[in-house]
Amino acid sequence: MLMLNKAAGVFYKPSRRKTYEFLRSFNFHPGQLFLHKLVLGIETSCDDTAAAVVDETGNVLGEAIHSQTEVHLKTGGIVPPVAQQLHRENIQRIVQEALSTSKVSPSELSAIATTVKPGLALSLGVGLSFSLQLVDQLKKPFIPIHHMEAHALTIRLLNKVEFPFLVLLISGGHCLLALVRGVSDFLLLGKSLDIAPGDMLDKVARRLSLVKHPECSTMSGGKAIEHLAKQGHKLHFDFKPPMQRAKNCDFSFTGLQHVIDKIITQKEKEEGIQKGQILSSAAHIAAAVQHTTACHIAKRTHRAILFCKQRDLLPQSKAVLVVSGGVASNLYIRKALEIVTNATQCTLLCPPPRLCTDNGIMIAWNGIERLRAGLGILYNTEGVRYEPKCPLGVDISKEVGEAAIKVPPLKMKI
């Protein structure tokens, strides 16, 4: 584990001299004049240090990212002080790379947008402090970004998606369903009552010791489960989807994880192996947990679509479901959601995998969206703070539950 100084938990603040030297390193004399608004986006909410420059037409002019996955695989999960230290070590280089690639001088930026909520407090602090120094030196507007809002709006960078649309955000830290009515206008239909699906899949992968599997040693937990599941039979184990009696759009994954833990312990005894060794049935367990997770997510999403159409919150035909977040790159879960959208005459849209996981592009684009709408643009950053926990939009999940919509069964032939 990295050794940190006493200020590990203190708001990280780079020196003014370092910031000044950083800005002096840019001596661009671009051959073209930038006529569009340009936003620098900075993302440090969890374990990826990312930055990007995007213009108002959606052109990504430059991007850079430093992933901490390899480090956290060795520790068996994200250790917040370690993540903080790695952000500190890499943020200046990553921002510099994004700006250098874009051929945009810092003085040409229209604004700086940075994730300030939600996320790991120590990680958010690094990005916010660095950004506030830049804003102060450059005298540019600052746009605080809600991480989940950025995920939700990323699709509008790539496709012409009009409001309103339904969004399902599934990742290692988040799980929610929301109706997107505008750039900062969200109705929360349901969320996870405990852990996120990505977190659950990571924990199952660790319990199965997939990092020791020759085919999965360099993969994150979720990727390892998806990879190994292809070799297993999804119905070999009968895992029941959670919350089958609850007619709402909330999610739960802790109970499923506990059931799987018990099965793994039982199988270890049957096979006579120690905890930490690879089970012969690991692929079957991976396939079953992935299938059960996909069915649970699909059913809650199906109910959300039916609720929104019943209340005329979405158009009856050609409604759009956007799925984003790290778990959205799981192709099996995408196929389950395709079955739902086909049955409800909706269009399923997902950003490409590299934009589903955390990145600077989505933060910069969210900045562009807010800049164009004139929302949340700060010219005075006094009192700006990061918020580790922060809900998205107006919570109407109670109303969804009271509607008690029955979801017709669908055959999940994936």
Sequence and secondary structure as in RCSB ss.txt:
>XXXX:A:sequence
MLMLNKAAGVFYKPSRRKTYEFLRSFNFHPGQLFLHKLVLGIETSCDDTAAAVVDETGNVLGEAIHSQTEVHLKT
GGIVPPVAQQLHRENIQRIVQEALSTSKVSPSELSAIATTVKPGLALSLGVGLSFSLQLVDQLKKPFIPIHHMEA
HALTIRLLNKVEFPFLVLLISGGHCLLALVRGVSDFLLLGKSLDIAPGDMLDKVARRLSLVKHPECSTMSGGKAI
EHLAKQGHKLHFDFKPPMQRAKNCDFSFTGLQHVIDKIITQKEKEEGIQKGQILSSAAHIAAAVQHTTACHIAKR
THRAILFCKQRDLLPQSKAVLVVSGGVASNLYIRKALEIVTNATQCTLLCPPPRLCTDNGIMIAWNGIERLRAGL
GILYNTEGVRYEPKCPLGVDISKEVGEAAIKVPPLKMKI
>XXXX:A:secstr
     GGGGS     HHHHHHHHHT     SS   S EEEEEE SSSEEEEEEEETT  EEEEEEEE HHHHHHH
TS  HHHHHHHHHHHHHHHHHHHHHHHT  GGG SEEEEEEESS HHHHHHHHHHHHHHHHHHT  EEEEEHHHH
HHHTHHHHS   S EEEEEESSS EEEEEEEETTEEEEEEEBSS  HHHHHHHHHHHTTGGGSTTTTTS HHHHH
HHHHTTS TTSS    TTTT  SS B  HHHHHHHHHHHHHHHHHHT  TTS  TTHHHHHHHHHHHHHHHHHHH
HHHHHHHHHHTTSS SSSEEEEEESGGGG HHHHHHHHHHHHHTTEEEE   HHHHS  HHHHHHHHHHHHHHT 
S BS  TT    SS   SEE HHHHHHH           
